[in-house]
Amino acid sequence: MIKTLVKHGNSSALVIEKPILSLLGATADSAFEVITDGKSLILTPIQDAVRHNRFRNAVEKTGKRYAKTFEELAK
């Protein structure tokens, strides 16, 4: 399937039809994780939003707590 982006304010949007959302077990209100390698875009519906939010918060907290250590490791 080939899709075309549509203008949405100052951004572009990808319209996902209801049959595809149903196939993914998602709705128009579902949160999606967006991953890219710079060439491809992967959209994955979040099935457990509470768990996802807890995980995201833990990652942010760890990033702040160990920011200097991560910077040193990156060198």
C-alpha positions in Angstrom: 0.0 0.0 0.0 1.3 3.4 -0.9 0.1 6.4 1.2 0.5 10.1 0.7 1.1 12.6 3.6 -1.5 15.3 4.1 -1.0 18.8 5.5 -2.0 19.2 9.1 -1.3 22.8 10.3 2.5 23.2 10.0 3.0 19.5 10.0 2.3 16.5 7.8 0.0 13.6 8.8 -0.4 10.0 7.7 -4.1 8.9 7.6 -4.5 5.3 8.7 -7.8 3.8 7.6 -10.1 2.0 10.1 -9.6 -1.5 8.7 -5.8 -1.2 9.3 -6.4 0.2 12.8 -8.6 -2.8 13.5 -6.0 -5.2 12.2 -3.5 -3.7 14.6 -6.0 -3.7 17.5 -5.9 0.1 17.7 -8.4 2.9 17.5 -8.2 6.6 16.6 -7.4 7.3 20.3 -4.5 4.8 20.5 -1.0 5.9 21.3 1.7 4.7 18.9 5.4 4.3 19.4 7.3 5.8 16.5 10.7 4.4 15.6 13.0 5.3 12.7 16.4 4.3 11.5 16.6 7.4 9.3 15.2 5.6 6.3 12.1 3.8 7.5 9.3 4.6 10.0 7.8 2.0 12.2 4.5 2.7 14.0 3.5 0.3 16.8 0.3 0.7 18.8 0.9 0.9 22.6 -1.3 -1.9 24.1 -0.7 -1.0 27.7 -0.5 2.8 28.0 0.0 2.7 31.8 3.0 0.4 31.6 4.4 2.4 28.7 4.2 5.7 30.7 5.8 4.0 33.8 8.7 2.8 31.6 9.1 6.2 29.9 9.2 7.9 33.3 11.8 5.4 34.5 14.0 6.0 31.4 13.8 9.8 31.9 14.6 9.6 35.6 17.6 7.3 34.9 18.8 9.7 32.1 18.7 12.7 34.4 20.3 10.8 37.3 23.2 9.4 35.3 23.6 12.1 32.6 27.3 12.7 33.3 28.1 9.0 33.4 26.3 8.5 30.1 28.3 11.5 28.6 31.6 10.0 29.8 30.7 6.6 28.3 29.8 8.1 25.0 33.3 9.6 24.7 
